Amino acid sequence: MTASLRILVMTDEMEVGGSQRQIVHLLRGLKARGHEVSLLYFRKHSFLLDAVRAEGIAVTQIEKLKPIDLRFTWALLRFLQRGRFDVVHCFSITAELWTRLVMPLVWGTRFISSVRGLGLDFPDWHWRAKAWVMRGSDAVISNSRAGAELMQARCQFPAARIDVVHNGAALATDISAARREQARQTVEWVSPQRMRLLFVGRLVYNKNVRMLLLALARLPAERRPLAWIAGFGPDRGDLLILRERLELSEDVRFLDERDDTAELMLAADLLVLPSREEGLSNVIIEAMGSGLPIIATAVGGTPELIRDGENGLLVPNEDDNALAVALQRLIDDAALRDRLAAQARADALTGFSLDAMVDHTVSIYQRCLHGGKP
């Protein structure tokens, strides 16, 4: 067994999002392996913080009140110096920038930066800042090959120096018909006469729920699935207006932020993720593990998860007509739904377990502590 490490995981926000869920999984896995772990964040509480504290993991907030905050910088430096951490692993660009700035005054600690989402619309200064962060990192961990290749193109940072560690997920252990029926009984708005479509994600531009609504409007009313939109965000108001304009009020339900998405996946019949960009989607991995047929846009790291026609269906970005055709195909073909779902489940179990993600990450920490490069 390897020696116990003092590990700090750091991020800007702890809202409900894919990176934040991965942070919770990683912290739990590290603690279970006997490492001393802590979480530092700057703003935005959510139930995910409660989950971390419930595991007996130390959580600290250092508030950052403005873009240049000298009080915050001093507090961060002192926290890192007092903590005597073996590893600081940052999950957001803000955490990375300020950690990179103070690291010359923190001795004996290895600095790990991350590539999570792609951020294709970020301004030029972001890419210059990201390049500076990566050059000062002991290791860079990307959750997708697409992310590593993007850093090579935009930051001139060698992709070979980036470790790719795919996200892990807490996969459903029981997806039997009886278990699915039990899940449906807990969801009062299940309609047994209709197929149930699920979207999980923040209601923001890049998740492109608009494309899903437009695709649903293309289907004959009598053939539309009942769509559950599980998530919250700044686009909610516009999406509600679009739902009414497209006359989908009986077909689309906004469930807002949920802490029972695993149960929703067991109650649903298919999952759709129409994102404009993705790093590596936790939602897709969890849906694969739940034995759901999946339709997703072929963006970012998604083709690393979904092989079109084998374990799901891929459609072009921003093409609501192609999404409508794919939806109709799954609605009409139960055998196809079953085949895609079975293969997706098998792929999730073999390739995207939490244990694999945590063990690979720990091996990178150990390599950094012994001075190795990828």
C-alpha positions in Angstrom: 0.0 0.0 0.0 1.3 3.5 -0.9 2.0 6.1 1.8 -0.8 8.4 2.8 -0.7 11.8 1.1 -2.0 15.2 2.2 -4.1 16.3 -0.8 -6.0 19.6 -1.3 -8.6 19.8 -4.0 -9.5 23.4 -5.0 -12.1 25.0 -7.1 -13.8 28.4 -7.6 -17.5 27.4 -7.3 -19.2 24.5 -5.7 -22.5 24.9 -7.6 -24.1 21.7 -9.1 -22.1 20.9 -12.2 -20.1 18.1 -13.8 -16.7 19.2 -12.4 -18.1 19.6 -8.9 -19.6 16.1 -9.0 -16.2 14.7 -10.0 -14.6 16.5 -7.1 -17.0 14.8 -4.7 -16.2 11.4 -6.3 -12.5 12.0 -6.2 -12.5 13.2 -2.6 -14.5 10.1 -1.5 -12.2 7.8 -3.4 -9.0 9.4 -2.0 -10.3 9.2 1.6 -11.3 5.6 1.2 -7.7 4.9 0.1 -6.4 6.3 3.4 -5.3 9.7 2.1 -5.8 12.9 4.1 -8.0 15.1 1.9 -9.4 18.6 2.1 -11.6 20.8 -0.2 -11.1 24.6 -0.7 -13.6 26.7 -2.6 -14.3 30.4 -3.1 -18.0 30.8 -3.6 -21.5 29.2 -4.3 -22.6 26.6 -1.9 -24.7 23.6 -3.0 -25.8 20.3 -1.6 -22.6 18.8 -2.9 -20.7 20.6 -0.1 -23.0 18.9 2.4 -22.2 15.6 0.8 -18.4 16.2 1.2 -18.8 17.3 4.8 -20.9 14.2 5.5 -17.9 12.1 4.5 -15.9 13.7 7.3 -13.8 15.7 4.8 -12.5 19.1 5.8 -14.1 22.0 3.8 -12.7 25.5 3.8 -14.1 28.6 2.0 -11.8 31.6 1.3 -14.1 34.2 -0.2 -12.9 36.0 -3.3 -14.9 39.2 -3.6 -13.4 40.9 -6.7 -11.2 40.0 -9.6 -8.1 41.4 -8.0 -8.4 40.7 -4.2 -5.2 41.1 -2.3 -6.8 40.0 1.0 -7.9 36.8 -0.8 -4.4 36.2 -2.3 -2.7 36.6 1.1 -5.3 34.2 2.8 -4.7 31.6 0.0 -0.9 31.8 0.4 -1.1 31.4 4.2 -3.6 28.5 3.9 -1.3 26.7 1.5 1.8 27.3 3.6 0.2 26.2 6.8 -1.4 23.1 5.1 1.9 21.5 4.1 0.0 19.6 1.4 1.8 17.1 -0.7 -0.5 17.9 -3.7 -2.8 20.7 -4.6 -5.2 19.7 -7.4 -7.1 22.6 -9.0 -10.3 22.2 -10.9 -11.0 25.7 -12.2 -9.1 28.4 -14.0 -9.5 30.9 -11.2 -8.2 28.4 -8.6 -5.3 27.6 -11.0 -4.3 31.2 -11.7 -4.0 32.2 -8.0 -2.4 29.0 -7.0 0.2 29.3 -9.8 0.8 32.9 -8.6 1.6 32.0 -5.0 3.2 28.6 -5.5 6.8 30.0 -5.6 6.3 30.8 -1.9 4.9 27.4 -1.0 7.6 24.7 -0.6 7.3 21.0 -1.0 3.8 21.0 -2.6 3.1 19.7 -6.1 0.6 21.7 -8.3 -1.8 19.8 -10.6 -3.9 21.7 -13.1 -6.9 20.5 -15.0 -8.6 20.6 -18.4 -12.3 20.0 -17.9 -14.7 21.7 -20.4 -13.4 23.0 -23.7 -14.4 26.7 -23.5 -14.2 27.2 -27.2 -15.7 30.7 -27.0 -13.2 31.9 -24.3 -11.3 35.1 -25.1 -7.6 35.2 -26.0 -6.5 36.2 -22.6 -7.9 32.9 -21.2 -5.7 30.8 -23.4 -2.6 32.9 -22.5 -3.5 32.5 -18.9 -4.1 28.7 -19.3 -0.7 28.3 -21.0 1.0 30.1 -18.2 -0.8 27.8 -15.6 0.1 24.6 -17.5 3.8 25.6 -17.9 4.0 26.0 -14.1 2.2 22.7 -13.3 3.8 19.5 -12.1 1.1 17.7 -14.1 -1.9 18.6 -16.2 -4.9 16.2 -16.1 -7.6 16.4 -18.9 -10.8 14.4 -18.7 -10.8 13.9 -22.5 -8.4 13.5 -25.4 -10.3 16.3 -27.1 -9.3 18.6 -24.2 -5.6 17.7 -24.5 -5.6 18.3 -28.3 -7.3 21.7 -27.8 -4.6 22.7 -25.3 -2.0 21.8 -27.9 -3.7 23.9 -30.5 -4.7 26.9 -28.5 -1.8 27.0 -25.9 1.0 25.4 -27.8 1.3 23.0 -24.9 2.4 19.5 -25.9 -0.5 17.1 -25.7 1.9 14.3 -24.8 2.5 16.2 -21.5 -1.1 16.0 -20.5 -2.5 13.0 -18.7 -6.0 11.9 -19.9 -8.1 10.6 -17.0 -11.7 10.0 -18.1 -14.4 10.9 -15.6 -15.7 8.1 -13.4 -19.3 7.7 -12.3 -21.2 6.0 -9.5 -22.9 3.5 -11.8 -26.3 1.9 -11.0 -26.0 -1.6 -9.6 -29.5 -2.7 -10.4 -31.2 -1.7 -13.7 -33.8 -4.6 -13.7 -37.3 -4.0 -14.9 -38.5 -4.3 -11.3 -36.0 -1.6 -10.2 -37.1 0.7 -13.0 -40.7 0.3 -12.1 -39.9 1.1 -8.5 -38.2 4.3 -9.6 -41.2 5.2 -11.7 -43.4 4.8 -8.7 -41.5 7.5 -6.9 -41.9 10.0 -9.7 -45.5 11.2 -9.5 -45.5 12.8 -13.0 -44.7 9.6 -14.9 -47.2 8.9 -17.6 -47.4 5.1 -18.4 -48.8 5.9 -21.9 -45.8 7.9 -23.0 -42.1 7.4 -23.5 -40.0 9.4 -21.1 -37.1 11.5 -22.3 -34.6 13.0 -19.8 -32.2 15.9 -20.1 -29.8 16.6 -17.1 -27.6 19.7 -17.0 -27.4 23.4 -16.3 -29.8 25.5 -18.3 -27.0 27.5 -20.0 -26.2 28.4 -23.6 -23.7 25.6 -24.2 -26.1 22.8 -23.1 -28.4 24.0 -25.9 -31.8 22.8 -24.5 -33.3 25.0 -27.2 -32.2 22.5 -29.8 -34.1 19.7 -28.0 -37.3 21.8 -27.8 -37.1 22.6 -31.5 -36.6 18.9 -32.3 -39.6 17.9 -30.2 -41.7 20.4 -32.0 -40.8 18.6 -35.3 -42.3 15.4 -34.1 -46.0 14.6 -34.5 -47.8 15.6 -31.3 -49.2 12.1 -30.8 -45.6 10.6 -31.0 -43.7 13.0 -28.8 -42.1 11.6 -25.6 -42.7 13.4 -22.3 -39.4 15.4 -21.8 -38.1 16.0 -18.3 -35.6 18.9 -18.1 -33.6 18.4 -14.8 -31.5 21.4 -14.1 -31.5 25.1 -13.4 -29.7 28.1 -14.9 -29.9 31.5 -16.5 -31.6 30.2 -19.7 -34.6 28.9 -17.8 -36.9 31.9 -18.5 -36.1 31.9 -22.3 -36.7 28.2 -22.5 -40.1 28.5 -20.8 -41.1 31.2 -23.3 -39.9 28.9 -26.2 -41.8 26.0 -24.8 -45.0 28.0 -24.9 -44.3 29.4 -28.4 -43.8 25.9 -29.7 -46.9 24.7 -28.0 -45.0 22.1 -25.9 -46.5 22.9 -22.5 -48.0 19.4 -22.3 -44.8 17.7 -23.5 -41.9 19.4 -21.5 -41.6 19.6 -17.8 -38.9 21.7 -16.1 -37.9 19.9 -12.9 -35.2 22.4 -11.8 -32.2 21.4 -9.8 -32.4 17.8 -8.6 -30.4 15.6 -6.2 -32.1 12.4 -7.5 -30.9 12.2 -11.1 -29.8 8.6 -10.6 -33.5 7.8 -9.8 -34.7 9.9 -12.8 -32.4 7.9 -15.1 -33.9 4.6 -14.0 -37.4 6.1 -14.5 -36.6 7.4 -18.0 -36.6 5.6 -21.3 -33.9 7.6 -23.1 -31.5 10.5 -22.5 -30.7 13.4 -24.8 -27.7 15.7 -24.4 -27.7 18.4 -27.2 -24.7 20.3 -26.1 -22.8 22.8 -28.2 -19.6 21.7 -26.5 -18.6 19.2 -23.8 -15.4 18.0 -22.1 -16.3 14.6 -21.0 -20.0 14.4 -19.8 -20.7 12.9 -16.4 -24.3 12.7 -17.4 -23.6 10.5 -20.4 -21.5 8.2 -18.4 -24.2 7.9 -15.7 -26.8 7.3 -18.3 -24.7 4.6 -19.9 -24.4 2.9 -16.5 -28.2 3.2 -16.1 -28.8 1.3 -19.3 -30.4 4.2 -21.2 -30.2 4.6 -24.9 -28.6 8.0 -25.5 -28.7 10.6 -28.2 -26.0 13.3 -28.1 -24.3 15.9 -30.3 -20.9 14.8 -31.6 -18.9 17.5 -29.8 -15.8 17.6 -27.6 -15.2 14.4 -25.7 -18.6 12.9 -26.4 -17.4 10.7 -29.3 -14.9 9.2 -26.8 -18.0 7.9 -25.0 -20.6 7.3 -27.7 -19.9 5.3 -30.9 -22.7 6.1 -33.3 -25.0 3.2 -33.9 -23.1 0.9 -31.4 -23.8 2.3 -27.9 -25.8 5.4 -28.7 -26.6 7.8 -31.5 -24.6 10.9 -32.4 -26.1 13.9 -34.3 -24.5 17.1 -35.7 -24.2 20.1 -33.5 -27.0 22.7 -33.9 -29.1 20.4 -36.1 -32.6 20.0 -34.6 -33.8 18.2 -37.6 -31.2 15.5 -37.3 -32.1 15.2 -33.6 -35.8 14.9 -34.4 -34.9 12.1 -36.9 -32.8 10.3 -34.3 -35.6 10.6 -31.7 -38.2 9.2 -34.1 -35.8 6.3 -34.9 -35.5 5.4 -31.2 -39.2 5.9 -30.5 -40.1 3.5 -33.4 -37.5 0.8 -32.7 -37.6 -0.9 -29.3 -35.0 -3.5 -30.4 -32.5 -0.7 -31.3 -33.2 1.0 -27.9 -32.4 -2.2 -26.1 -29.3 -3.0 -28.1 -27.8 0.5 -27.7 -28.6 0.5 -24.0 -27.1 -2.9 -23.3 -23.8 -1.9 -25.0 -23.7 1.4 -23.3 -24.1 -0.3 -19.9 -21.3 -2.8 -20.7 -19.0 0.0 -21.8 -19.6 2.1 -18.7 -18.9 -0.9 -16.4 -15.6 -1.7 -18.1 -14.3 1.8 -18.9 -15.7 4.5 -16.5 -15.7 3.2 -13.0 -14.9 5.5 -10.0 -12.1 3.2 -8.9 -10.3 3.5 -12.3 -10.5 7.3 -12.2 -9.3 7.6 -8.6 -6.4 5.1 -9.0 -5.2 6.7 -12.2 -5.3 10.2 -10.5 -3.3 8.9 -7.5 -0.7 7.4 -9.8 -0.1 10.9 -11.3 0.2 12.4 -7.8 2.8 9.8 -6.9 4.7 10.4 -10.1 4.8 14.1 -9.5 6.1 13.6 -5.9 9.0 11.5 -7.4 9.8 14.1 -10.1 8.4 12.2 -13.1 6.9 13.6 -16.3 4.2 12.0 -18.4 
